[in-house]
Amino acid sequence: MNAPAEIPVLVVGAGPTGLTAALELSRLGVPVRIVDRAAAASPESRALAVQARTLELLRVRGVGTEMLPLGNKAGAAALYAGGRKLAPIELHRMASDFNYILMLAQSETERLLAERIECQGVKVERGVEVTAVRGLADHAEVTLRSSGGSEESVRAAYVIAADGPHSTLRKSLGLQFPGRTLPHNYVLADLHVDGDIAQDQVSIFLARNGFIALFPMGEGRFRVMATDPDEVAGQMGEPTVEHIQLLYDRVAHIPARLHSMNWSSRFRINSRHMKTLRSGRVFFGGDAAHVHSPAGGQGMNLGIQDMINLTWKLAMVLDGRAKPELLDTYSSERLPVIRKLIRFTEIGTRIFNSTNVLVHAIRIRIAPKALGRNRIQNTAASMFGQLSADYRGGEFGAGDRVPDVDGLYDALDLSALTLFTDDGAALDVARRWDGVVSTRADRGGGWLLVRPDGYLAAAGDAGDVRALERLLERWFVAPV
Ligand SMILES: Cc1cc2nc3c(=O)[nH]c(=O)nc-3n(C[C@H](O)[C@H](O)[C@H](O)COP(=O)(O)OP(=O)(O)OC[C@H]3O[C@@H](n4cnc5c(N)ncnc54)[C@H](O)[C@@H]3O)c2cc1C
């Protein structure tokens, strides 16, 4: 017989994905260990964009509000070509209290998450690397190696693989990471821009020979991302500020001087995702499970939201309130969201990069017309903000996003399902499912059941509680 698990959950990797997992699990009272092979947190700015949906979800978990004063808000993404402004994507249209992109260095986001986790009694174990994982029926066996060379074998009921794009756990379990590397070369840099470039919008300059995008970080500093048609892969070092100035001058019409660069890098876009996010006792999330173009500032957000989806389910299964099959809905709900986002970033990248004269001409003519339409504006803004992601059509339930307007999420029970109702029949059901369901008064007439991650589980009319009972019986365990 196998020895029992020693810990409920081991989180591998303390990037934004793993930190969010530890944040949620520790808040929900699940004993958790989180390890990272790096001796210290990365000081690099990396992902800058914190999207509206991430802020909605983190705010009620004690992190989002601290992020706001540290970041810079961009309320639009403006497209320029041929020396003029084509159109803006108006992010302020988003139906969210956070109707902008918050530009905040990933190192700061990670610092705030780690500080919050410490307040909840968990410390990241640094200099601890996972070298192998073996999945068994009722637990996973994980080999940890400390930077001093000592080895430890840990039995965890569940493992969260948040160990980044080169995931050791993915490789150790022999899982594929299918997809492709896109052909274009890019440069990224953080630098100062002297010139008339707006500080409250993302500015994207399109040309026949590539694009350059400037993300405002505040106080005149920008993250620059540009196609680099000159690069011969592997033959040039880190891009210099002079090289980036050259790329800027080629594509942008607003005169500007670029200087005081503190970081730059070259990269190619990989567009890949796993076919399933679960392998037995191991769940994959963040860059370990999906990578794509950084153009829309989506990557880090996707990983954080993976964990917001998974952790409440894990907590409820571990304390016996939910049936283990609820955990399968993590992969079935997140994969369609991931696929859609990868498609969105690939299409965007292809349109921005096309050197075809015809495509460029169409781009210049079509963009202002398309973005002049309300429907397209609203769709584009909520795609950016990840507000349009939902779990509709899944097995679990309705799956619509419940917006966090006017602090609605403050009313949610983040550790159970919340039933908004004044209906007697629905309140009777809630009493029988005490611990699984919390109730909140609502004079709307019927009933609304909302998940801890802010998505709709089910809704119904007053007196008709069949859908409510069906959902609870299907996925949860009635208290005795
Ligand atoms: C230069 C650069 C610029 C970027 N810019 C953007 C951007 O502008 N917008 C955007 O959305 N995204 C950007 N990204 C991507 C973004 O940083 C990632 O999407 C995000 O970091 C993913 O978070 P994660 O926690 O899933 O993985 P990671 O941040 O990669 O964290 C994984 C962690 O796991 C640890 N680890 C790895 N293997 C092991 C092991 N075997 N044992 C223990 N620990 C392990 C690592 O040390 C690391 O701390 C950028 C990335 C880079 C490198």
The ligand as an SDF file (V2000), in Angstrom:
LIG
                    3D

 53 58  0  0  0  0  0  0  0  0999 V2000
   11.7990   39.2810  -20.7810 C   0  0  0  0  0  0  0  0  0  0  0  0
   10.3460   38.9650  -20.5870 C   0  0  0  0  0  0  0  0  0  0  0  0
    9.3860   39.9240  -20.8460 C   0  0  0  0  0  0  0  0  0  0  0  0
    8.0320   39.6290  -20.7060 C   0  0  0  0  0  0  0  0  0  0  0  0
    7.1100   40.5730  -20.9600 N   0  0  0  0  0  0  0  0  0  0  0  0
    5.7960   40.2920  -20.8350 C   0  0  0  0  0  0  0  0  0  0  0  0
    4.7960   41.2590  -21.0670 C   0  0  0  0  0  0  0  0  0  0  0  0
    5.0990   42.3930  -21.4020 O   0  0  0  0  0  0  0  0  0  0  0  0
    3.4880   40.9010  -20.8980 N   0  0  0  0  0  0  0  0  0  0  0  0
    3.1300   39.6420  -20.4980 C   0  0  0  0  0  0  0  0  0  0  0  0
    1.9300   39.3430  -20.3280 O   0  0  0  0  0  0  0  0  0  0  0  0
    4.0400   38.6980  -20.2690 N   0  0  0  0  0  0  0  0  0  0  0  0
    5.3650   38.9920  -20.4260 C   0  0  0  0  0  0  0  0  0  0  0  0
    6.2780   38.0520  -20.1670 N   0  0  0  0  0  0  0  0  0  0  0  0
    5.7970   36.7400  -19.7520 C   0  0  0  0  0  0  0  0  0  0  0  0
    5.4470   36.7220  -18.2790 C   0  0  0  0  0  0  0  0  0  0  0  0
    6.5850   37.1410  -17.5740 O   0  0  0  0  0  0  0  0  0  0  0  0
    4.9690   35.3320  -17.9240 C   0  0  0  0  0  0  0  0  0  0  0  0
    3.7310   35.1020  -18.5700 O   0  0  0  0  0  0  0  0  0  0  0  0
    4.8070   35.1170  -16.4240 C   0  0  0  0  0  0  0  0  0  0  0  0
    6.0130   35.3010  -15.7480 O   0  0  0  0  0  0  0  0  0  0  0  0
    4.2960   33.7070  -16.1710 C   0  0  0  0  0  0  0  0  0  0  0  0
    4.2690   33.4640  -14.8120 O   0  0  0  0  0  0  0  0  0  0  0  0
    4.4580   32.0000  -14.2440 P   0  0  0  0  0  0  0  0  0  0  0  0
    4.3750   32.1640  -12.7710 O   0  0  0  0  0  0  0  0  0  0  0  0
    3.5270   31.0730  -14.9080 O   0  0  0  0  0  0  0  0  0  0  0  0
    5.9240   31.5460  -14.6850 O   0  0  0  0  0  0  0  0  0  0  0  0
    7.3310   32.1930  -14.3410 P   0  0  0  0  0  0  0  0  0  0  0  0
    7.2120   33.6390  -14.0640 O   0  0  0  0  0  0  0  0  0  0  0  0
    8.2580   31.7400  -15.4010 O   0  0  0  0  0  0  0  0  0  0  0  0
    7.7290   31.5080  -12.9580 O   0  0  0  0  0  0  0  0  0  0  0  0
    8.1540   30.1810  -12.8900 C   0  0  0  0  0  0  0  0  0  0  0  0
    8.9620   30.0250  -11.6080 C   0  0  0  0  0  0  0  0  0  0  0  0
    9.2550   28.6540  -11.4630 O   0  0  0  0  0  0  0  0  0  0  0  0
   10.5790   28.5090  -11.0100 C   0  0  0  0  0  0  0  0  0  0  0  0
   11.0300   27.1740  -11.4380 N   0  0  0  0  0  0  0  0  0  0  0  0
   11.2500   26.7390  -12.6930 C   0  0  0  0  0  0  0  0  0  0  0  0
   11.5910   25.4440  -12.6890 N   0  0  0  0  0  0  0  0  0  0  0  0
   11.5820   25.0490  -11.3950 C   0  0  0  0  0  0  0  0  0  0  0  0
   11.8450   23.8130  -10.7440 C   0  0  0  0  0  0  0  0  0  0  0  0
   12.1820   22.7210  -11.4300 N   0  0  0  0  0  0  0  0  0  0  0  0
   11.7600   23.7360   -9.3980 N   0  0  0  0  0  0  0  0  0  0  0  0
   11.4120   24.8480   -8.6730 C   0  0  0  0  0  0  0  0  0  0  0  0
   11.1610   26.0430   -9.2450 N   0  0  0  0  0  0  0  0  0  0  0  0
   11.2250   26.1380  -10.5830 C   0  0  0  0  0  0  0  0  0  0  0  0
   11.3390   29.6500  -11.6700 C   0  0  0  0  0  0  0  0  0  0  0  0
   12.5050   29.9850  -10.9370 O   0  0  0  0  0  0  0  0  0  0  0  0
   10.2940   30.7610  -11.6610 C   0  0  0  0  0  0  0  0  0  0  0  0
   10.4110   31.5900  -10.5160 O   0  0  0  0  0  0  0  0  0  0  0  0
    7.6330   38.3280  -20.2910 C   0  0  0  0  0  0  0  0  0  0  0  0
    8.6040   37.3690  -20.0100 C   0  0  0  0  0  0  0  0  0  0  0  0
    9.9470   37.6760  -20.1430 C   0  0  0  0  0  0  0  0  0  0  0  0
   10.9900   36.6270  -19.8350 C   0  0  0  0  0  0  0  0  0  0  0  0
  1  2  1  0
  2  3  1  0
  2 52  2  0
  3  4  2  0
  4  5  1  0
  4 50  1  0
  5  6  2  0
  6  7  1  0
  6 13  1  0
  7  8  2  0
  7  9  1  0
  9 10  1  0
 10 11  2  0
 10 12  1  0
 12 13  2  0
 13 14  1  0
 14 15  1  0
 14 50  1  0
 15 16  1  0
 16 17  1  0
 16 18  1  0
 18 19  1  0
 18 20  1  0
 20 21  1  0
 20 22  1  0
 22 23  1  0
 23 24  1  0
 24 25  2  0
 24 26  1  0
 24 27  1  0
 27 28  1  0
 28 29  2  0
 28 30  1  0
 28 31  1  0
 31 32  1  0
 32 33  1  0
 33 34  1  0
 33 48  1  0
 34 35  1  0
 35 36  1  0
 35 46  1  0
 36 37  1  0
 36 45  1  0
 37 38  2  0
 38 39  1  0
 39 40  1  0
 39 45  2  0
 40 41  1  0
 40 42  2  0
 42 43  1  0
 43 44  2  0
 44 45  1  0
 46 47  1  0
 46 48  1  0
 48 49  1  0
 50 51  2  0
 51 52  1  0
 52 53  1  0
M  END
$$$$
